[in-house]
Amino acid sequence: MTMNKTQQPGAVLVTGGSRGIGRSTAIEAARAGYPVCITYVQNETEAHSVVEQAKSYGVQARAIQADVGDLTQVRSLFEALDVDFPPLYGLVNNAGIIGQRGSMLDISAESVADVFAVNVLGLIECCRQFLLRVDRVPEGSGRECVGVIVNLSSGAAQEGAPFHYIPYGASKAAVETFSVGLAKEVAAKGVRVNVVSPGVIDTDIHYPDGVRKSMEALAQTIAMGRMGTPQEIAHAIMWMLSAEASYVSGAVLRVAGGGRILRRT
C-alpha cells in the first residue's frame, strides 16, 4: 500500500489510542501523513508517548481524555477538535471493554450495561458526531469520498464467547450490524463505513489482571499457529482508510490468521 504524505484529505481520530491496536493504528496513520488525534481514559503517559511518536512524522497530533461510554464526553471531544484541529476525514472506533468474565449467570447486569455503553452506544455517538461534520463538506468540492469510518469488531461476534464474555461478543455483533446499515445510509453522501474484525491478537486484552496466559497454548487454536500483532490489524485499518479501498463499504474484514480450529493435526 503506497501513501503520499502530501495527499491525505484530513485528520484521523482513533478512540482508545494509547495502547494495542489503537496505538499501532495512530502511529501508522501519522506515518502515512494524516494528522492524528487519539482518545484515552486513564493512561496519560502512554497517550502522550503516542502523540510524540506521531509528531516525529511531521504531522499534527493530539491526545484527549474522553470516556467513550459517556455521551457527554463524546460530544465534548468532537467540539474540542472543531476548535483547533484539521477537519476529520477518518474515524477509527477502537475503544472497547470486555467487562466481567465468566459464564452468563456470573456477569452482572451493570457490567452488561457498561459494555454496551462503550462498545455500542459510544461508538454510535462517535459516528453521529463524525457524520455531522463531514456532511459540511460542500457539494462540488471534487472529492468523491468525504469520510471513512472503520469500526472494530471481534471474532467473539461470531463465536459468542461462551463461558468467557458473551455480552462482549453480543456488543461486537451489534457493531457489525450497525456498520452494515450505516454504510448503506451514507454511501451516497461520500462516506464509507467498514468493520475490521480481529482474531486473537497479542494485546493486553488477553491477559486479565496482569496475568499472561500461555501464548503458545492459545496460538495452537489458530489455523496459522500464532497470534496476530496490533501492527497487522493497523495495516488492515489503514487499507480501509485509503483510496485503494474506494469501492469497499459495508464490509466486515476478518483478520484472524484463518480463524480458530478445534485441534491441529
NUKOL-483346 format. One record per atom (N, C-alpha, C, O): x, y, z; residue in three letters. Coordinates in steps of 0.2 Angstrom, whole numbers. Layout:
N
    east   north      up    aa
       X       Y       Z   ALA
...
//
This chain:
265
    east   north      up    aa
       4      -6       0   MET
       0       0       0   MET
       4       6       0   MET
       9       7       4   MET
       3      11      -5   THR
       8      17      -5   THR
       4      23      -3   THR
      -2      24      -6   THR
       6      27       1   MET
       3      33       3   MET
       8      39       3   MET
      14      38       5   MET
       5      44       0   ASN
       9      50       0   ASN
       7      55       5   ASN
       1      57       5   ASN
      12      57       9   LYS
      10      62      15   LYS
       7      68      12   LYS
       3      71      16   LYS
       8      70       6   THR
       5      77       4   THR
      -2      76       2   THR
      -5      81       0   THR
      -4      70       1   GLN
     -11      69      -2   GLN
     -17      67       3   GLN
     -22      65       1   GLN
     -15      67       9   GLN
     -20      65      14   GLN
     -26      70      15   GLN
     -24      76      16   GLN
     -32      68      14   PRO
     -38      73      14   PRO
     -40      76      21   PRO
     -44      80      21   PRO
     -37      74      26   GLY
     -39      76      33   GLY
     -36      72      38   GLY
     -32      68      37   GLY
     -39      74      44   ALA
     -36      70      50   ALA
     -40      64      52   ALA
     -45      62      49   ALA
     -37      60      56   VAL
     -40      54      58   VAL
     -40      54      66   VAL
     -35      55      69   VAL
     -46      52      68   LEU
     -47      51      76   LEU
     -47      44      77   LEU
     -51      40      74   LEU
     -43      42      82   VAL
     -43      35      84   VAL
     -45      34      92   VAL
     -42      37      96   VAL
     -51      31      93   THR
     -53      31     100   THR
     -49      25     103   THR
     -48      20     100   THR
     -48      26     110   GLY
     -44      21     113   GLY
     -37      20     110   GLY
     -35      14     108   GLY
     -33      25     109   GLY
     -27      25     105   GLY
     -21      25     109   GLY
     -15      26     106   GLY
     -21      24     115   SER
     -15      24     119   SER
     -11      18     119   SER
      -5      18     121   SER
     -14      12     117   ARG
     -10       6     118   ARG
     -13       1     113   ARG
     -19       2     110   ARG
     -10      -5     112   GLY
     -13     -10     107   GLY
     -14      -8     100   GLY
     -10      -5      97   GLY
     -20     -10      98   ILE
     -22      -9      91   ILE
     -23      -2      90   ILE
     -21       1      84   ILE
     -26       2      94   GLY
     -27       9      93   GLY
     -20      13      93   GLY
     -19      17      88   GLY
     -15      11      97   ARG
      -9      14      97   ARG
      -5      13      90   ARG
      -3      18      87   ARG
      -5       7      88   SER
      -2       5      81   SER
      -5       8      76   SER
      -2      11      71   SER
     -12       9      76   THR
     -16      12      70   THR
     -14      20      70   THR
     -13      23      65   THR
     -14      23      76   ALA
     -12      30      76   ALA
      -5      31      73   ALA
      -4      36      70   ALA
       0      27      75   ILE
       6      28      73   ILE
       7      27      65   ILE
      10      31      62   ILE
       3      22      63   GLU
       3      21      55   GLU
       0      26      52   GLU
       2      28      46   GLU
      -5      29      55   ALA
      -9      35      51   ALA
      -4      41      51   ALA
      -4      44      46   ALA
      -1      42      56   ALA
       4      48      56   ALA
      10      46      51   ALA
      12      51      48   ALA
      12      40      51   ARG
      17      38      46   ARG
      15      40      39   ARG
      19      42      35   ARG
       9      39      38   ALA
       6      40      31   ALA
       4      47      30   ALA
       2      49      24   ALA
       5      51      35   GLY
       4      59      34   GLY
      -3      61      36   GLY
      -4      67      35   GLY
      -7      57      40   TYR
     -13      60      42   TYR
     -12      64      49   TYR
      -8      61      53   TYR
     -14      70      50   PRO
     -15      72      57   PRO
     -19      67      61   PRO
     -24      65      59   PRO
     -17      66      67   VAL
     -20      61      71   VAL
     -22      64      78   VAL
     -18      67      82   VAL
     -28      62      80   CYS
     -30      63      87   CYS
     -32      56      90   CYS
     -35      52      87   CYS
     -30      55      96   ILE
     -32      49     100   ILE
     -35      51     106   ILE
     -34      56     109   ILE
     -39      46     108   THR
     -43      47     115   THR
     -40      42     120   THR
     -37      36     118   THR
     -40      43     126   TYR
     -38      39     131   TYR
     -42      40     137   TYR
     -45      45     138   TYR
     -42      35     142   VAL
     -46      36     148   VAL
     -42      38     154   VAL
     -43      43     158   VAL
     -37      33     155   GLN
     -33      34     161   GLN
     -25      35     160   GLN
     -22      38     163   GLN
     -23      31     155   ASN
     -16      31     154   ASN
     -13      37     150   ASN
     -11      37     144   ASN
     -12      43     154   GLU
     -10      49     150   GLU
      -3      48     148   GLU
      -1      51     143   GLU
       2      45     152   THR
       9      44     150   THR
       9      41     143   THR
      13      43     138   THR
       6      35     142   GLU
       6      31     136   GLU
       3      35     130   GLU
       5      35     125   GLU
      -3      39     132   ALA
      -6      43     127   ALA
      -1      48     124   ALA
      -1      49     118   ALA
       2      52     128   HIS
       7      57     126   HIS
      13      54     122   HIS
      16      58     118   HIS
      15      48     124   SER
      20      45     120   SER
      18      43     113   SER
      22      44     109   SER
      12      42     112   VAL
       9      41     105   VAL
       9      47     102   VAL
      11      48      96   VAL
       7      53     105   VAL
       7      59     102   VAL
      14      61     100   VAL
      15      64      94   VAL
      19      60     104   GLU
      26      62     102   GLU
      29      58      96   GLU
      32      61      92   GLU
      27      52      96   GLN
      29      47      91   GLN
      26      50      84   GLN
      29      50      79   GLN
      20      51      85   ALA
      16      53      79   ALA
      19      60      76   ALA
      20      61      70   ALA
      20      65      81   LYS
      23      71      78   LYS
      30      70      75   LYS
      32      74      71   LYS
      34      65      77   SER
      40      64      74   SER
      40      62      66   SER
      45      63      62   SER
      33      61      64   TYR
      32      60      56   TYR
      30      67      53   TYR
      28      67      47   TYR
      30      72      57   GLY
      29      79      54   GLY
      22      81      53   GLY
      20      85      49   GLY
      17      77      57   VAL
      10      79      57   VAL
       8      82      64   VAL
      11      81      69   VAL
       2      85      64   GLN
      -1      87      70   GLN
      -4      81      74   GLN
      -6      76      70   GLN
      -3      81      80   ALA
      -5      75      84   ALA
      -8      78      91   ALA
      -5      83      94   ALA
     -13      74      93   ARG
     -16      77     100   ARG
     -19      71     103   ARG
     -21      66     100   ARG
     -19      71     110   ALA
     -22      66     114   ALA
     -27      70     118   ALA
     -26      75     122   ALA
     -33      67     119   ILE
     -39      70     123   ILE
     -42      65     127   ILE
     -43      59     125   ILE
     -42      66     134   GLN
     -45      62     138   GLN
     -53      62     137   GLN
     -56      67     138   GLN
     -55      56     136   ALA
     -63      55     135   ALA
     -65      48     136   ALA
     -62      43     133   ALA
     -70      47     140   ASP
     -73      40     141   ASP
     -78      40     135   ASP
     -84      43     136   ASP
     -77      35     131   VAL
     -82      34     125   VAL
     -89      32     128   VAL
     -94      33     125   VAL
     -89      29     134   GLY
     -95      27     137   GLY
    -100      32     140   GLY
    -105      31     142   GLY
     -97      38     140   ASP
    -100      44     142   ASP
    -102      49     136   ASP
     -97      52     133   ASP
    -108      49     134   LEU
    -110      53     128   LEU
    -109      60     128   LEU
    -107      63     123   LEU
    -109      63     134   THR
    -107      70     135   THR
    -100      71     133   THR
     -98      76     130   THR
     -96      66     136   GLN
     -88      67     134   GLN
     -87      66     127   GLN
     -83      69     124   GLN
     -91      62     124   VAL
     -90      61     116   VAL
     -91      67     113   VAL
     -88      69     108   VAL
     -97      70     114   ARG
     -99      77     111   ARG
     -93      82     112   ARG
     -92      86     108   ARG
     -91      82     119   SER
     -86      87     120   SER
     -79      86     116   SER
     -76      91     114   SER
     -78      80     115   LEU
     -72      78     111   LEU
     -72      81     104   LEU
     -67      84     102   LEU
     -78      80     101   PHE
     -78      82      94   PHE
     -79      90      94   PHE
     -76      93      89   PHE
     -82      93      99   GLU
     -82     100      99   GLU
     -75     103     100   GLU
     -73     108      98   GLU
     -70     100     104   ALA
     -64     102     105   ALA
     -60     101      99   ALA
     -56     106      97   ALA
     -61      96      95   LEU
     -57      96      88   LEU
     -60     101      83   LEU
     -56     103      79   LEU
     -66     103      84   ASP
     -68     109      80   ASP
     -64     115      80   ASP
     -64     119      76   ASP
     -61     116      86   VAL
     -58     122      88   VAL
     -51     123      84   VAL
     -50     128      81   VAL
     -47     118      85   ASP
     -40     119      83   ASP
     -37     113      80   ASP
     -31     112      82   ASP
     -41     109      76   PHE
     -38     103      73   PHE
     -40     103      66   PHE
     -46     105      65   PHE
     -36     100      62   PRO
     -39      99      55   PRO
     -45      96      54   PRO
     -47      91      59   PRO
     -49      97      49   PRO
     -55      93      48   PRO
     -54      86      48   PRO
     -50      83      45   PRO
     -59      82      51   LEU
     -58      75      51   LEU
     -60      72      44   LEU
     -65      74      41   LEU
     -56      67      43   TYR
     -58      63      37   TYR
     -59      55      39   TYR
     -63      52      36   TYR
     -55      53      44   GLY
     -56      46      46   GLY
     -58      46      53   GLY
     -55      49      57   GLY
     -62      41      55   LEU
     -64      39      62   LEU
     -63      32      63   LEU
     -66      27      59   LEU
     -58      30      68   VAL
     -57      23      69   VAL
     -60      22      76   VAL
     -57      24      81   VAL
     -65      18      77   ASN
     -69      17      83   ASN
     -66      10      86   ASN
     -68       5      85   ASN
     -60      11      90   ASN
     -56       6      93   ASN
     -58       5     100   ASN
     -57      -1     103   ASN
     -60      10     104   ALA
     -61      10     111   ALA
     -66       4     112   ALA
     -71       4     109   ALA
     -65       0     117   GLY
     -69      -5     119   GLY
     -67      -8     126   GLY
     -61      -8     128   GLY
     -72     -11     129   ILE
     -71     -15     135   ILE
     -74     -22     135   ILE
     -79     -23     131   ILE
     -71     -27     139   ILE
     -74     -33     139   ILE
     -79     -34     145   ILE
     -84     -38     144   ILE
     -78     -31     150   GLY
     -82     -31     156   GLY
     -80     -37     160   GLY
     -75     -40     159   GLY
     -85     -40     164   GLN
     -84     -45     168   GLN
     -83     -52     164   GLN
     -86     -52     159   GLN
     -79     -56     166   ARG
     -78     -63     163   ARG
     -81     -68     167   ARG
     -82     -68     173   ARG
     -83     -73     163   GLY
     -86     -79     166   GLY
     -93     -81     163   GLY
     -94     -79     157   GLY
     -96     -86     166   SER
    -102     -88     162   SER
    -108     -83     163   SER
    -107     -78     168   SER
    -113     -83     159   MET
    -118     -78     159   MET
    -121     -76     166   MET
    -122     -70     168   MET
    -122     -81     170   LEU
    -125     -80     177   LEU
    -120     -77     182   LEU
    -122     -75     187   LEU
    -114     -77     180   ASP
    -109     -74     184   ASP
    -108     -67     183   ASP
    -104     -63     186   ASP
    -111     -64     177   ILE
    -110     -57     175   ILE
    -115     -53     177   ILE
    -121     -55     175   ILE
    -114     -47     180   SER
    -119     -43     182   SER
    -123     -39     177   SER
    -120     -38     172   SER
    -129     -37     178   ALA
    -132     -33     173   ALA
    -129     -26     172   ALA
    -129     -23     167   ALA
    -126     -24     178   GLU
    -122     -17     177   GLU
    -116     -18     173   GLU
    -114     -13     169   GLU
    -112     -24     173   SER
    -107     -25     168   SER
    -109     -25     161   SER
    -106     -22     157   SER
    -115     -28     160   VAL
    -118     -29     153   VAL
    -119     -22     151   VAL
    -117     -20     145   VAL
    -122     -18     155   ALA
    -124     -11     153   ALA
    -117      -7     151   ALA
    -117      -3     147   ALA
    -112      -8     155   ASP
    -106      -4     154   ASP
    -103      -6     147   ASP
    -100      -2     144   ASP
    -103     -13     146   VAL
    -100     -15     140   VAL
    -104     -12     134   VAL
    -101      -9     129   VAL
    -110     -12     134   PHE
    -114      -9     128   PHE
    -114      -1     128   PHE
    -114       2     123   PHE
    -113       2     134   ALA
    -112       9     134   ALA
    -106      11     130   ALA
    -106      16     126   ALA
    -100       8     131   VAL
     -94       9     127   VAL
     -94       6     120   VAL
     -93      10     116   VAL
     -95       0     120   ASN
     -94      -3     113   ASN
     -99      -2     108   ASN
     -98      -2     102   ASN
    -105       0     110   VAL
    -111       1     106   VAL
    -113       8     106   VAL
    -113      12     101   VAL
    -116      10     111   LEU
    -119      17     112   LEU
    -114      22     110   LEU
    -115      27     107   LEU
    -108      22     113   GLY
    -102      27     112   GLY
    -100      27     105   GLY
     -99      32     103   GLY
     -99      21     102   LEU
     -97      20      96   LEU
    -102      24      91   LEU
    -100      27      86   LEU
    -109      22      92   ILE
    -114      25      88   ILE
    -113      33      88   ILE
    -114      37      83   ILE
    -112      36      95   GLU
    -112      43      95   GLU
    -106      46      92   GLU
    -106      51      89   GLU
    -100      42      92   CYS
     -95      44      88   CYS
     -96      45      81   CYS
     -94      50      78   CYS
    -100      40      78   CYS
    -101      40      71   CYS
    -106      46      70   CYS
    -105      49      65   CYS
    -111      47      74   ARG
    -115      53      73   ARG
    -112      59      73   ARG
    -113      64      68   ARG
    -107      60      78   GLN
    -104      67      78   GLN
     -99      68      72   GLN
     -98      73      69   GLN
     -96      62      70   PHE
     -92      62      64   PHE
     -96      64      58   PHE
     -94      68      54   PHE
    -102      61      57   LEU
    -106      62      51   LEU
    -109      69      51   LEU
    -109      72      46   LEU
    -110      72      57   LEU
    -112      79      57   LEU
    -107      84      54   LEU
    -109      89      52   LEU
    -101      82      55   ARG
     -95      86      52   ARG
     -93      85      45   ARG
     -92      90      41   ARG
     -93      79      43   VAL
     -91      78      36   VAL
     -97      80      31   VAL
     -96      81      25   VAL
    -103      80      34   ASP
    -109      82      30   ASP
    -108      90      28   ASP
    -111      92      23   ASP
    -103      93      31   ARG
    -102     100      30   ARG
     -98     101      24   ARG
     -97     107      22   ARG
     -95      96      21   VAL
     -91      97      15   VAL
     -95      99      10   VAL
    -100      95       8   VAL
     -94     104       6   PRO
     -98     107       1   PRO
     -99     102      -5   PRO
     -94      99      -7   PRO
    -104     102      -8   GLU
    -105      98     -15   GLU
    -101     102     -20   GLU
    -100     108     -20   GLU
     -98      98     -25   GLY
     -94     101     -30   GLY
     -87     102     -28   GLY
     -83     105     -31   GLY
     -85      99     -22   SER
     -78     100     -20   SER
     -73      96     -23   SER
     -67      97     -23   SER
     -76      91     -28   GLY
     -72      87     -31   GLY
     -69      81     -28   GLY
     -65      77     -30   GLY
     -72      80     -22   ARG
     -70      74     -18   ARG
     -75      69     -18   ARG
     -81      70     -16   ARG
     -73      63     -21   GLU
     -78      58     -21   GLU
     -80      55     -14   GLU
     -86      53     -13   GLU
     -75      54     -10   CYS
     -76      52      -3   CYS
     -74      57       2   CYS
     -69      60       2   CYS
     -79      59       6   VAL
     -78      64      11   VAL
     -76      62      18   VAL
     -74      66      22   VAL
     -77      55      19   GLY
     -75      52      25   GLY
     -75      45      26   GLY
     -79      42      22   GLY
     -72      42      30   VAL
     -71      35      31   VAL
     -72      33      38   VAL
     -68      36      43   VAL
     -76      28      40   ILE
     -77      26      47   ILE
     -75      18      47   ILE
     -77      15      43   ILE
     -70      17      51   VAL
     -68      10      52   VAL
     -70       8      60   VAL
     -67      11      64   VAL
     -75       3      60   ASN
     -77       1      67   ASN
     -73      -6      68   ASN
     -73     -10      64   ASN
     -71      -7      75   LEU
     -68     -13      77   LEU
     -73     -18      80   LEU
     -77     -16      84   LEU
     -72     -24      77   SER
     -77     -29      80   SER
     -72     -34      83   SER
     -67     -33      86   SER
     -74     -41      83   SER
     -70     -46      86   SER
     -73     -53      84   SER
     -79     -53      82   SER
     -69     -58      84   GLY
     -71     -64      82   GLY
     -76     -67      87   GLY
     -80     -71      85   GLY
     -77     -64      93   ALA
     -82     -65      98   ALA
     -89     -64      95   ALA
     -94     -67      98   ALA
     -89     -60      90   ALA
     -96     -58      87   ALA
     -99     -64      84   ALA
    -105     -65      83   ALA
     -94     -69      81   GLN
     -97     -75      78   GLN
     -97     -81      83   GLN
    -101     -85      82   GLN
     -92     -81      87   GLU
     -91     -87      91   GLU
     -95     -87      97   GLU
     -97     -92     100   GLU
     -97     -81      99   GLY
    -102     -80     105   GLY
     -98     -79     112   GLY
    -101     -77     117   GLY
     -92     -82     112   ALA
     -88     -81     118   ALA
     -91     -84     124   ALA
     -91     -81     130   ALA
     -94     -91     124   PRO
     -97     -94     129   PRO
     -93     -95     135   PRO
     -87     -97     134   PRO
     -95     -94     141   PHE
     -91     -95     147   PHE
     -85     -90     148   PHE
     -81     -91     153   PHE
     -85     -85     144   HIS
     -80     -80     145   HIS
     -83     -73     145   HIS
     -83     -70     150   HIS
     -86     -71     139   TYR
     -88     -64     139   TYR
     -94     -64     134   TYR
     -93     -60     129   TYR
     -99     -67     135   ILE
    -105     -67     130   ILE
    -107     -59     128   ILE
    -108     -58     123   ILE
    -108     -55     134   PRO
    -110     -48     132   PRO
    -105     -45     127   PRO
    -107     -41     123   PRO
     -99     -46     128   TYR
     -94     -43     124   TYR
     -95     -45     117   TYR
     -95     -41     112   TYR
     -96     -51     116   GLY
     -97     -54     109   GLY
    -104     -51     106   GLY
    -104     -50     100   GLY
    -109     -51     110   ALA
    -115     -48     108   ALA
    -114     -40     106   ALA
    -117     -38     101   ALA
    -110     -37     110   SER
    -109     -30     108   SER
    -106     -29     101   SER
    -107     -24      98   SER
    -101     -33     100   LYS
     -97     -33      94   LYS
    -102     -35      88   LYS
    -101     -33      82   LYS
    -106     -40      89   ALA
    -111     -42      84   ALA
    -116     -36      82   ALA
    -117     -35      76   ALA
    -117     -32      87   ALA
    -121     -26      86   ALA
    -118     -21      82   ALA
    -120     -18      78   ALA
    -111     -20      83   VAL
    -107     -16      79   VAL
    -107     -18      72   VAL
    -107     -13      68   VAL
    -106     -24      71   GLU
    -106     -26      64   GLU
    -113     -25      60   GLU
    -113     -22      55   GLU
    -118     -26      63   THR
    -125     -25      60   THR
    -126     -17      59   THR
    -128     -15      54   THR
    -124     -13      64   PHE
    -125      -6      64   PHE
    -121      -3      58   PHE
    -123       1      54   PHE
    -115      -6      57   SER
    -110      -3      52   SER
    -113      -5      45   SER
    -112      -1      41   SER
    -115     -11      44   VAL
    -118     -13      38   VAL
    -124      -8      36   VAL
    -124      -6      30   VAL
    -128      -7      41   GLY
    -134      -2      39   GLY
    -132       5      38   GLY
    -134       8      34   GLY
    -127       7      42   LEU
    -125      14      41   LEU
    -121      15      35   LEU
    -122      20      32   LEU
    -118      10      33   ALA
    -114      11      26   ALA
    -119      12      21   ALA
    -118      16      16   ALA
    -125       9      21   LYS
    -130      10      16   LYS
    -133      17      16   LYS
    -135      20      11   LYS
    -134      19      22   GLU
    -137      26      23   GLU
    -133      31      20   GLU
    -135      36      17   GLU
    -126      31      21   VAL
    -122      37      20   VAL
    -117      36      14   VAL
    -113      40      12   VAL
    -118      30      10   ALA
    -114      29       4   ALA
    -115      35      -1   ALA
    -110      37      -4   ALA
    -121      37      -2   ALA
    -122      42      -7   ALA
    -120      49      -5   ALA
    -119      54      -9   ALA
    -118      50       2   LYS
    -115      56       4   LYS
    -107      56       3   LYS
    -104      61       5   LYS
    -105      50       1   GLY
     -97      50       0   GLY
     -94      48       6   GLY
     -88      49       7   GLY
     -97      44      11   VAL
     -94      41      17   VAL
     -94      34      16   VAL
     -99      31      15   VAL
     -88      31      18   ARG
     -88      24      18   ARG
     -88      21      25   ARG
     -84      24      29   ARG
     -91      16      26   VAL
     -91      13      33   VAL
     -89       5      33   VAL
     -93       2      29   VAL
     -84       3      36   ASN
     -82      -4      36   ASN
     -80      -6      43   ASN
     -80      -2      48   ASN
     -80     -13      44   VAL
     -78     -16      50   VAL
     -71     -20      49   VAL
     -71     -23      44   VAL
     -67     -19      54   VAL
     -61     -24      54   VAL
     -62     -28      60   VAL
     -63     -26      66   VAL
     -62     -35      59   SER
     -64     -39      65   SER
     -57     -43      66   SER
     -56     -48      63   SER
     -54     -42      72   PRO
     -48     -45      73   PRO
     -49     -52      76   PRO
     -54     -53      80   PRO
     -45     -57      75   GLY
     -45     -63      79   GLY
     -41     -62      86   GLY
     -42     -57      89   GLY
     -37     -67      87   VAL
     -33     -67      93   VAL
     -27     -63      92   VAL
     -23     -65      88   VAL
     -27     -57      95   ILE
     -21     -53      94   ILE
     -17     -52     101   ILE
     -20     -52     106   ILE
     -11     -52     100   ASP
      -6     -51     106   ASP
      -7     -44     109   ASP
      -2     -40     108   ASP
     -12     -43     113   THR
     -13     -37     116   THR
     -15     -38     124   THR
     -16     -44     126   THR
     -15     -33     128   ASP
     -17     -34     135   ASP
     -24     -37     136   ASP
     -25     -39     141   ASP
     -28     -36     131   ILE
     -35     -39     132   ILE
     -35     -46     134   ILE
     -40     -48     137   ILE
     -30     -50     132   HIS
     -30     -57     133   HIS
     -26     -59     140   HIS
     -26     -65     141   HIS
     -24     -54     143   TYR
     -21     -55     150   TYR
     -24     -51     155   TYR
     -22     -47     158   TYR
     -30     -54     157   PRO
     -34     -50     163   PRO
     -30     -50     169   PRO
     -26     -55     171   PRO
     -31     -45     173   ASP
     -27     -44     180   ASP
     -20     -45     179   ASP
     -17     -47     184   ASP
     -17     -43     174   GLY
     -10     -43     173   GLY
      -7     -50     172   GLY
      -1     -51     173   GLY
     -11     -55     172   VAL
      -8     -62     172   VAL
      -8     -65     164   VAL
     -13     -65     161   VAL
      -2     -66     162   ARG
      -2     -68     155   ARG
      -3     -75     154   ARG
      -1     -80     158   ARG
      -8     -77     150   LYS
     -10     -84     148   LYS
      -4     -87     144   LYS
       0     -83     142   LYS
      -4     -93     143   SER
       1     -96     139   SER
       0     -95     132   SER
      -5     -97     129   SER
       4     -90     129   MET
       3     -88     122   MET
       4     -94     117   MET
       1     -95     112   MET
       8     -99     119   GLU
       9    -105     115   GLU
       3    -109     114   GLU
       1    -111     109   GLU
       0    -110     120   ALA
      -6    -114     120   ALA
     -12    -110     116   ALA
     -16    -114     113   ALA
     -12    -104     117   LEU
     -18    -100     113   LEU
     -16    -100     106   LEU
     -21    -101     102   LEU
     -10    -100     104   ALA
      -8     -99      97   ALA
     -10    -106      94   ALA
     -11    -106      88   ALA
     -10    -111      97   GLN
     -12    -118      94   GLN
     -19    -119      92   GLN
     -21    -123      89   GLN
     -23    -114      95   THR
     -30    -114      92   THR
     -31    -110      86   THR
     -37    -110      83   THR
     -26    -107      83   ILE
     -27    -103      77   ILE
     -24    -107      71   ILE
     -19    -110      72   ILE
     -27    -106      66   ALA
     -25    -110      60   ALA
     -18    -109      58   ALA
     -14    -113      56   ALA
     -16    -102      58   MET
      -9    -101      57   MET
      -4    -103      62   MET
       2    -102      61   MET
      -6    -105      68   GLY
      -2    -107      73   GLY
       1    -101      77   GLY
       6    -102      81   GLY
      -2     -95      77   ARG
       1     -89      81   ARG
      -4     -84      82   ARG
      -9     -84      78   ARG
      -3     -80      86   MET
      -7     -74      87   MET
      -5     -69      82   MET
       0     -69      79   MET
     -10     -64      81   GLY
      -8     -59      77   GLY
      -5     -53      81   GLY
      -5     -53      87   GLY
      -3     -48      77   THR
       0     -42      81   THR
      -4     -36      80   THR
      -8     -36      75   THR
      -4     -31      84   PRO
      -8     -25      83   PRO
      -6     -22      77   PRO
     -10     -19      73   PRO
       0     -22      75   GLN
       3     -19      68   GLN
      -1     -22      62   GLN
      -3     -19      58   GLN
      -2     -29      62   GLU
      -6     -32      57   GLU
     -13     -29      56   GLU
     -16     -29      51   GLU
     -16     -28      62   ILE
     -23     -25      62   ILE
     -23     -18      60   ILE
     -27     -16      56   ILE
     -18     -14      62   ALA
     -17      -7      60   ALA
     -16      -7      52   ALA
     -19      -2      49   ALA
     -13     -12      49   HIS
     -12     -11      42   HIS
     -18     -13      38   HIS
     -20      -9      33   HIS
     -23     -17      41   ALA
     -29     -18      38   ALA
     -34     -12      39   ALA
     -37     -10      34   ALA
     -33      -9      44   ILE
     -37      -2      45   ILE
     -35       3      41   ILE
     -39       7      38   ILE
     -28       4      40   MET
     -25       9      35   MET
     -28       8      28   MET
     -29      12      24   MET
     -28       1      26   TRP
     -30       0      19   TRP
     -38       2      19   TRP
     -39       5      14   TRP
     -42       1      24   MET
     -49       3      23   MET
     -49      11      23   MET
     -54      13      20   MET
     -45      14      26   LEU
     -45      22      26   LEU
     -42      24      19   LEU
     -44      30      17   LEU
     -38      20      16   SER
     -35      23      10   SER
     -40      23       3   SER
     -45      20       3   SER
     -37      26      -2   ALA
     -41      26      -8   ALA
     -41      20     -12   ALA
     -45      19     -16   ALA
     -36      15     -10   GLU
     -36       9     -13   GLU
     -42       5     -11   GLU
     -44       0     -14   GLU
     -46       7      -6   ALA
     -52       3      -4   ALA
     -58       8      -6   ALA
     -64       7      -2   ALA
     -58      11     -11   SER
     -63      16     -13   SER
     -70      13     -15   SER
     -75      17     -14   SER
     -70       7     -16   TYR
     -76       4     -18   TYR
     -79      -1     -12   TYR
     -83      -5     -13   TYR
     -75      -1      -7   VAL
     -77      -5      -1   VAL
     -81      -1       4   VAL
     -78       3       7   VAL
     -87      -3       5   SER
     -91      -1      11   SER
     -96      -6      13   SER
     -99     -10       9   SER
     -97      -6      19   GLY
    -102     -11      22   GLY
     -99     -18      22   GLY
    -102     -23      23   GLY
     -92     -18      22   ALA
     -89     -24      23   ALA
     -86     -26      30   ALA
     -85     -21      34   ALA
     -86     -32      31   VAL
     -83     -35      38   VAL
     -77     -39      36   VAL
     -77     -44      33   VAL
     -71     -36      37   LEU
     -64     -39      36   LEU
     -62     -43      42   LEU
     -60     -40      47   LEU
     -62     -49      41   ARG
     -59     -53      47   ARG
     -52     -55      46   ARG
     -49     -57      41   ARG
     -48     -52      51   VAL
     -41     -53      51   VAL
     -39     -57      57   VAL
     -38     -55      62   VAL
     -39     -64      55   ALA
     -39     -69      61   ALA
     -34     -75      60   ALA
     -35     -80      63   ALA
     -30     -74      55   GLY
     -25     -80      54   GLY
     -28     -86      52   GLY
     -26     -92      53   GLY
     -34     -86      48   GLY
     -38     -92      46   GLY
     -43     -94      51   GLY
     -47     -99      50   GLY
     -43     -91      57   GLY
     -48     -92      62   GLY
     -46     -98      67   GLY
     -40    -101      66   GLY
     -50     -99      72   ARG
     -48    -104      77   ARG
     -51    -111      75   ARG
     -56    -111      72   ARG
     -47    -116      77   ILE
     -49    -123      75   ILE
     -49    -127      81   ILE
     -46    -125      86   ILE
     -52    -133      81   LEU
     -53    -137      87   LEU
     -47    -140      89   LEU
     -45    -141      94   LEU
     -43    -143      84   ARG
     -37    -146      85   ARG
     -32    -146      79   ARG
     -35    -146      73   ARG
     -26    -146      80   ARG
     -21    -146      75   ARG
     -19    -153      73   ARG
     -18    -157      78   ARG
     -18    -155      67   THR
     -16    -162      65   THR
      -9    -162      63   THR
      -6    -167      62   THR
//
